[in-house]
Every structure is written in C-alpha cells, then in structure tokens.
Amino acid sequence: MAPTSTPRMQLFHLLVTDDIDPEGVELLRADDQFVINEQPTRPWKDLVDEIGQYDAFIGRSATRLPAELLKHASKLRVIGRAGVGIDNIDIAAATELGIAVINAPAGNTVAVAELFFGMLIAQVRHLARAFESMRAGRWDRGSLTGSELRGRTLGIVGLGRIGSEVAVRAHAFGMKLVSYDPYIPDERFELLRVERATSLDQLLGRVDVLTVHTPITDETRGLIGAAELAELKPGAIVANLARGGIIEEAALVAALKSGRLGGALIDVYGQEPAVADHPLRAIDDALLTPHLGASTAEGQRNVAVDVCIAVRDALKSGELSGAVNVDGTFGASWTEYRDAILLARRAAAVARALLADRQARAVDHVTLRVGRDLADGVGMLVAAAAMGVLEGVIEGERLNLVNAKARAEARGIALAAMTAVGPDPVHGVQVTVRSGGREVCVGGVASPGGTPRLTRIDSFSVDVAPRRTLIVLGNADVPGVIGRVGTLLGEAGVNIAEYHQARLTQGGEALAAITVDGPPDARLRQRLLALPDVRSATVVNFGDTEHGREPAWS
C-alpha cells in the first residue's frame, strides 16, 4: 500500500501593532497556524515594504491604512480594528482589493457609556472647578451649586450599541429619553423605553442634553452644525464621545462663546491629537478629555479579544459576519448562512455555465430570491451569487465576498434581490442569471444542519448536492440514455456520486444532474454530446477539497 501524505498545515502571517491587549494576542499565539509579528506603532509609510508579507493586520486607531499602503498588501485578507471606529482605514480601497475590515463594536460600549455619565455629572455639578478650587486652598462651596439629572430630557442621536447602553443608565438617573435613529426598528425603542423622534429637528428643541453615538460617515459628518445648535434649548449641554467631525467644532465654539449653551462634553476631535491651541481648550464650559472613551482595562481587553477571535475565524473558516464592508446582518448562526452562501455561489456558477454552453452573451443581470429565514443575510447572499457568476471570468484579480458585488457592477451586471413569501422554502435560495434575452434559473435549499441541495434547474426538479463536479445533461426522455451515460462515465474512470434524472412529460425533454468525484477529463463533454439523444452537456467544476468545502478564501 502506498504511504499516505499528511496535508501541509496552512500558516497565516499576522502583523499586530498599536499595543493590542496581550490577552487577544495570546489567543492567536496559541494557534499553531498563526505566525505573529508584534510591533510598536509606526507611520504607515514605514510599512510599505513589508505589508505584502502578511495575511492579516490587527491594530487600533494609531496606525493609518490608506489606499497608498493597501495597494502593496498583496496577501492581506483581513484588517482587524480593536475598537469601533474605522476612519483610519480606507474602506473603499480595502473593499476594492477584497480585504475584509472587521471591528469590535461591542467590547467598549460600557466604557464609553460610563465615561459619558462621568463627564455629564462632572459638568452639572461643577466638579472640575471644585477640584481646582480645593487644590488651590479655597472653599468655594457657595459658587458651586449644581443641578440634578433627574427630570432632564436626554436626546440620543444613534441608538446602536453605545446609545442603548447610555439609555439604560439614563433611566437609573430618572431622565426622560428621546432618540433619533432612522435605522433602528420601533421594537428596539420600545424595549429601551425611549421615545422615537422621526427627525433630528423634532428632537433638538426638546432636550436638555444632546449626545451623539454614530459612526463618522458622509451622512453624519457635520450632522450637528450651527443651525442644529441654534435649535437647542438655552443652557443645553452637548456631548460628543463618538467621532470628531460629527459636531462641527467651529460652530460649537461659537455657540459656547455666545453663552447660549450650558456646556460641552468632548472626548473626540476632528484632528487628533488635538492641537495645543485648540479653541475648545480656552472655554471654561467645555469639559475635554483626550479620547478616553474606550480607555479602560476591561474595554481594551474586550475589543482585543473580540477582534482577534474574528480575525482568526475569518482566516480559518471564512466567517465574515463581523466585516463592516460586507453586506448583511446575521440573526441566525454563521453556519446556517455559510451553507446558504455556498448554495447561492454554486447555483449562480451553474446558471452561468449553462448560459455559456448555450452560446449566450455576457451576463447582464442576476436576481436572487431567498426564503424568509435567510432575509437578514440577503446582502451577503447577493455577493455570493455575484461571485459564482464571475468565477472563471475574472483572472489575475482577487475575487471574494468582500468585493464581488463591486466587481460585478463594474462589469455592468445588475444585481437584484427579493425575499420569497408563501409556500417557498424558508431556507430556499434561487438565482436567475440573464444574458440578453436568455436566462437560466437554478435554486436549492440550505436547511440548518443539512447539506445544501440543488432542487431546481430551469423548469426541472432535481435533488443533488452541488459538490466537487456537476454534470448537467439535456436529453430526450427515451430508454437507454441513463445506461449509456453511466457506461461512458465508467469507461472514463469517473465515479458517480449522485445521478438525478428529471422530466417534464413522458417522452419529452429531460434533464440529468450528475455529481461526480474529481474533475473529469477535458474531452468528456464532447464524448457525452456524441451519445445518442444527448442534446446538451455542461460540466461545472466547483473545486472542492477532498474532505470538505472549497477554501474559505478564493
């Protein structure tokens, strides 16, 4: 018996910087597949010559990753950001290059929420002035009378993770709560006992304290400017512990100097570190901290562990549920979506191959239809379908779930999706690929705990697992066809895993869906077409490994 060879273990090389908490780094060091190079923070230009040797980068906000650096990162698959903000990363460039960007949005939520209330209490009770007066040997009790939070109205712009933590704690202080967030469902507002404002304008004039907890995007940059500050009640307090630039600093300075606002709580700045002569530093009613929101031992440990686990899982199993530049949210397990992703990708590949063998022009439209239990992940499933269509078309470029939609749209392929209703399988996936006036529809089911199955090719009902290599035959429904096909495959040394023969009417058109082990000889298709009553033959090689699915990253 010939000796069996042991598969070589794949190694992943990771660059870790910006003083990531050791607990997260040790989690990666404990895995023999990871080679860790931990370095102190350096300017991004110093990384240009070495970034190409790494599969992943893990850091915080200190290291910038602009497009000029990322274009040298030929191996980079994942960027892990230990924290929430990703404004130090060129997301558009990363997406174009197929690099997943993963952050840790949950690990420091408590730290930020607690800092907000620490600063707010310090402001309304004049604690900074009290500390200073006591150190100076004075007893200024009479001039330091403050006010309570109870009964005040807190306006929260952004009711995500941190905004929600702020809301929970605000109830303990007896505050009234109103929030503006067009992306959060009503159920979340009801659960947190927060009144919903339908617009920012509806919120501003009612609040005693305004705090923002949104990411910095084109939509939120300058969200609170001079006009918005002018709508606030006289004496209102404004807080920004999210990202510099959401509140216009010049407008805030002017509003504070005018005496109309009661104060400002600022932990983040448009440019960091904030310059020594920053105008906010000279305003007594501005309580400033040097971006301390996540700076607790627990917060740093949590975000480091969270992002290191996410990077590990992305590299080893392809899990991208935490990637900010991949569409889709996940209300169910990643395993369930992984199977649906595989099915969407392979259904699209089958449809594309069938169209190509029918001498259709280039694909111009892809429509995805999913069962209701897969609706939350429809964005990623569309990307998987786009990937299936483009495989074999794009050469020399990285193609994966991160950039597949952008790659498809750049080639003029329109992408659409819908959620099925009625009797459709709740875990069903159906992909329709169109080229000019021709189209092919391939669908299947990815039930939890089961193996993804193809159940439809055009009008024919089939039942095969889309694994290894699929052969699709169009033939006449006459006796002897199955035997002749089986004999030919056997003579060619091709082992049949599954053979499903379908027909619409007796003696009419029929279709065979055959899964076989290993890629067949390139001449097999022509030999199949030479058989009597075989009218079409399409061979789709999925490229599975011997013992499992395809590699997580292509």
Residue pairs with C-beta under 8 A, 6 or more apart in sequence:
9 32
9 33
10 33
11 33
11 34
11 35
12 33
12 34
12 35
12 55
12 56
12 315
12 316
13 34
13 35
13 37
13 53
13 54
13 55
13 56
13 75
14 28
14 34
14 35
14 36
14 37
14 54
14 55
14 56
14 57
14 58
14 311
15 37
15 39
15 47
15 50
15 51
15 54
15 56
15 57
15 58
16 25
16 28
16 36
16 37
16 38
16 39
16 58
16 59
17 38
17 39
17 40
17 41
17 42
17 57
17 58
17 59
17 62
17 63
18 41
18 59
18 60
18 61
18 62
18 63
18 82
19 40
19 41
19 60
20 38
20 58
20 59
20 60
20 82
20 304
20 308
21 82
21 300
21 301
21 303
21 304
21 305
22 304
23 301
23 304
23 305
24 58
24 82
24 301
24 304
24 305
24 306
24 307
24 308
24 309
25 36
25 38
25 304
25 308
27 305
27 308
27 309
27 312
28 34
28 36
28 308
28 311
28 312
29 36
31 312
33 315
33 316
34 312
37 54
41 59
41 62
41 63
42 63
44 63
44 64
44 65
44 66
44 68
44 69
45 69
47 63
47 69
48 68
48 69
48 72
49 72
51 57
51 69
51 70
51 72
51 73
51 76
52 72
52 73
52 74
52 75
52 76
53 75
54 73
54 75
54 76
55 75
55 76
55 77
55 78
55 315
56 76
56 77
56 78
56 79
56 80
56 311
56 314
56 315
57 65
57 73
57 76
57 78
57 79
57 80
58 79
58 80
58 82
58 307
58 308
58 311
59 65
59 80
59 81
59 82
60 81
60 82
60 83
61 81
61 83
61 85
61 87
61 88
62 88
63 88
64 88
64 89
65 79
65 88
65 89
65 90
65 94
66 90
66 93
67 90
67 92
67 93
70 76
70 90
70 93
70 94
70 97
70 99
71 93
71 97
73 97
73 99
76 97
76 99
77 98
77 99
77 100
77 314
77 315
77 553
78 99
78 100
78 101
78 102
78 311
78 314
78 315
79 89
79 94
79 99
79 100
79 101
79 102
80 102
80 103
80 307
80 308
80 310
80 311
81 88
81 89
81 101
81 102
81 103
81 104
81 307
82 104
82 107
82 300
82 303
82 304
82 306
82 307
82 308
83 103
83 104
83 107
83 108
83 294
83 303
84 103
84 104
84 105
84 108
84 162
84 215
84 294
85 103
85 215
85 216
85 243
86 101
86 103
86 215
86 324
87 216
87 243
89 101
91 101
91 324
91 325
94 100
94 101
94 325
94 402
95 101
95 325
95 402
95 403
95 406
96 403
96 406
97 398
97 403
98 398
98 399
98 400
98 402
98 403
99 402
100 314
100 320
100 323
100 325
100 326
100 402
101 323
101 324
101 325
102 307
102 310
102 311
102 314
102 320
102 322
102 323
102 324
103 307
103 322
103 324
104 302
104 303
104 304
104 306
104 307
104 310
104 322
105 160
105 161
106 161
106 302
106 306
107 294
107 299
107 301
107 302
107 303
107 304
107 305
107 306
107 307
108 293
108 294
108 296
108 299
108 300
108 302
108 303
109 161
109 162
109 164
109 165
110 165
110 298
110 299
111 293
111 294
111 295
111 296
111 298
111 299
112 162
112 165
112 213
112 241
112 293
112 294
112 299
113 162
113 165
113 166
113 168
113 169
114 169
114 296
115 241
115 267
115 289
115 292
115 293
116 166
116 211
116 239
116 241
116 265
117 166
117 169
117 173
119 239
119 241
119 265
119 267
119 287
119 289
120 149
120 209
120 237
120 239
120 265
121 127
121 149
122 128
122 287
123 237
123 262
123 263
123 265
123 287
124 146
124 147
124 148
124 149
124 237
125 144
125 146
125 147
126 144
126 146
128 287
129 140
129 144
130 140
130 144
133 139
133 140
133 144
149 170
149 173
149 174
149 175
150 173
150 174
150 175
151 174
151 175
151 176
152 175
152 176
152 208
152 209
153 175
153 176
153 177
153 178
153 206
153 207
153 208
153 209
154 166
154 170
154 175
154 176
154 177
154 178
154 207
154 208
154 209
154 211
155 178
155 179
155 180
155 197
155 203
155 204
155 206
155 207
155 209
155 210
155 211
156 163
156 166
156 167
156 177
156 178
156 179
156 180
156 181
156 194
156 211
156 213
157 163
157 179
157 180
157 181
157 200
157 203
157 210
157 211
157 212
157 213
157 214
157 223
157 224
158 179
158 181
158 212
158 213
158 214
158 242
159 167
159 179
159 181
159 184
159 188
159 189
159 192
159 194
159 213
160 181
160 184
160 213
160 214
162 213
162 241
162 242
163 179
163 181
163 211
163 213
164 188
164 192
166 211
166 213
167 177
167 179
167 192
167 193
167 194
168 192
170 177
171 177
171 193
175 209
176 195
177 192
177 193
177 194
177 195
178 194
178 195
178 196
178 197
178 203
178 206
178 207
179 189
179 194
179 195
179 196
179 197
179 203
180 196
180 197
180 198
180 199
180 200
180 202
180 203
186 196
189 195
189 196
197 203
200 223
200 228
201 231
203 210
204 210
204 228
204 231
204 232
205 231
205 232
205 233
206 233
207 232
207 233
207 236
208 233
208 235
208 236
208 237
209 236
209 237
209 238
209 239
210 224
210 232
210 236
210 237
210 238
210 239
211 238
211 239
211 240
211 241
211 265
212 220
212 223
212 224
212 239
212 240
212 242
212 246
212 247
213 241
213 242
214 220
214 223
214 242
214 243
214 246
215 242
215 243
216 242
216 243
216 244
216 245
216 246
220 243
220 246
221 245
221 246
222 245
222 246
222 248
223 246
223 247
224 238
224 240
224 246
224 247
224 248
224 251
224 252
225 247
225 248
225 251
226 248
226 251
226 254
226 255
229 238
229 251
229 252
229 255
229 260
229 261
230 255
230 260
232 238
232 260
232 261
234 260
234 262
235 260
235 261
235 262
236 261
236 262
237 261
237 262
237 263
237 264
237 265
238 247
238 252
238 255
238 261
238 263
238 264
238 265
239 264
239 265
239 266
240 246
240 247
240 264
240 265
240 266
240 267
240 268
241 265
241 267
241 268
241 293
242 268
243 268
244 268
244 269
244 270
244 271
244 272
245 270
249 269
249 270
249 279
249 280
250 279
252 261
252 264
252 266
252 280
253 279
253 280
253 283
255 261
256 263
256 264
256 280
256 283
256 285
256 286
257 283
261 285
262 285
263 285
263 286
263 287
264 280
264 283
264 285
264 286
264 287
265 287
266 280
266 286
266 287
266 288
266 289
267 288
267 289
267 290
267 291
267 292
267 293
268 291
268 293
269 278
269 291
272 291
273 290
274 280
274 281
274 288
274 290
280 286
280 288
281 288
294 300
294 303
310 319
310 322
313 319
314 320
314 322
314 323
314 552
315 552
315 553
316 552
317 338
317 552
318 338
318 551
318 552
318 553
319 334
319 338
319 552
320 326
320 380
320 401
320 402
321 328
321 330
321 334
321 337
323 402
325 402
326 379
326 380
326 383
326 401
326 402
327 378
327 379
327 380
327 382
327 383
327 405
328 337
328 376
328 377
328 378
328 379
328 380
328 381
328 383
329 376
329 377
330 337
330 376
330 377
331 376
332 373
332 376
332 377
332 448
333 448
335 448
336 374
336 427
336 446
336 448
337 374
337 377
337 380
337 381
339 446
339 448
339 450
339 451
339 452
340 370
340 374
340 377
340 381
340 384
340 427
340 429
340 446
340 452
341 377
341 380
341 381
341 384
341 401
342 384
342 446
342 452
342 466
342 549
342 550
343 429
343 444
343 445
343 446
343 452
343 454
343 466
344 368
344 381
344 382
344 384
344 385
344 388
344 429
344 431
345 384
345 385
345 387
345 388
345 391
346 388
346 452
346 454
346 466
346 540
346 542
347 385
347 388
347 429
347 430
347 431
347 442
347 443
347 444
347 454
347 466
348 366
348 384
348 385
348 386
348 387
348 388
348 389
348 431
348 433
348 442
349 388
349 389
349 391
349 392
349 540
349 542
350 388
350 440
350 442
350 454
350 457
350 466
350 470
350 472
350 538
350 540
351 388
351 389
351 431
351 432
351 433
351 440
351 441
351 442
352 363
352 388
352 389
352 392
352 393
352 433
353 472
353 538
353 539
353 540
354 440
354 442
354 457
354 472
354 538
355 363
355 433
355 435
355 438
355 439
355 440
357 536
357 537
357 538
358 438
358 536
360 435
360 436
360 438
361 435
361 436
362 411
362 435
363 389
363 413
363 433
363 434
363 435
364 412
364 413
364 414
364 434
364 435
364 436
365 413
365 414
365 416
365 432
365 433
365 434
365 439
366 382
366 385
366 386
366 389
366 408
366 413
366 414
366 415
366 416
366 431
366 432
366 433
366 434
367 416
367 417
367 418
367 431
367 432
367 434
368 378
368 381
368 382
368 385
368 415
368 416
368 417
368 418
368 429
368 430
368 431
369 417
369 418
369 419
369 420
369 424
369 428
369 429
369 430
369 431
369 432
369 443
370 377
370 378
370 381
370 417
370 418
370 419
370 420
370 428
370 429
370 430
371 419
371 420
371 424
371 425
371 426
371 427
371 428
371 429
372 419
372 420
372 421
372 426
373 426
373 427
374 381
374 426
374 427
374 428
374 429
374 446
375 419
378 417
378 419
379 417
380 401
381 417
381 429
382 405
382 415
382 417
383 401
383 402
383 404
383 405
384 401
384 404
385 415
385 431
386 404
386 405
386 407
386 408
386 413
386 415
387 399
387 400
387 401
387 404
387 554
388 431
389 408
389 413
389 433
390 399
390 404
390 407
390 408
390 411
391 399
391 554
394 407
397 407
398 554
399 407
399 554
400 553
400 554
405 415
408 415
409 415
420 428
420 430
425 445
425 447
427 445
427 446
427 447
427 448
428 443
428 444
428 445
428 455
429 443
429 444
429 445
429 446
430 441
430 442
430 443
430 444
430 456
431 441
431 442
431 443
432 439
432 440
432 441
433 439
433 440
433 441
433 442
440 457
440 458
441 456
441 457
441 458
442 454
442 456
442 457
442 458
443 454
443 455
443 456
444 452
444 453
444 454
444 455
444 456
444 466
445 452
445 453
445 455
446 452
446 453
451 465
452 465
452 466
453 463
453 464
453 465
453 466
454 462
454 463
454 464
454 465
454 466
454 470
454 513
455 461
455 462
455 463
456 462
457 472
457 502
457 511
457 513
458 511
459 504
460 502
460 503
460 504
460 510
460 511
461 502
462 500
462 502
462 511
462 513
463 500
464 470
464 498
464 500
464 513
464 514
464 515
465 497
465 498
465 515
466 515
466 542
467 497
467 515
467 542
467 544
468 497
468 515
468 516
468 517
468 518
468 519
468 541
468 542
468 544
469 515
469 516
469 517
469 518
469 519
469 520
469 539
469 540
469 541
469 542
470 513
470 514
470 515
470 516
470 539
470 540
470 542
471 512
471 513
471 514
471 515
471 516
471 520
471 528
471 537
471 538
471 539
471 540
472 511
472 512
472 513
472 514
472 536
472 537
472 538
472 540
473 485
473 511
473 512
473 514
473 528
473 534
473 536
473 537
473 538
474 509
474 510
474 511
474 534
474 535
474 536
474 537
475 481
475 510
475 511
475 512
475 533
475 534
475 535
476 507
476 508
476 509
476 510
476 533
476 535
477 503
477 505
477 506
477 507
477 508
477 509
477 510
478 507
478 533
480 532
480 533
481 510
481 512
481 531
481 532
481 533
481 534
482 499
482 501
482 512
484 531
484 532
485 512
485 514
485 528
485 531
485 534
486 496
486 499
488 527
488 528
488 531
489 496
489 514
489 516
489 520
489 524
492 520
492 521
492 524
492 527
494 516
494 517
494 518
494 520
494 524
495 516
495 517
495 518
496 514
496 515
496 516
497 515
497 516
497 517
498 513
498 514
498 515
499 512
499 513
499 514
500 512
500 513
500 514
501 510
501 511
501 512
502 510
502 511
502 512
502 513
503 509
503 510
503 511
504 510
519 541
520 539
524 539
525 537
525 538
525 539
528 534
528 537
529 536
529 537
542 550
543 550
544 550
545 551
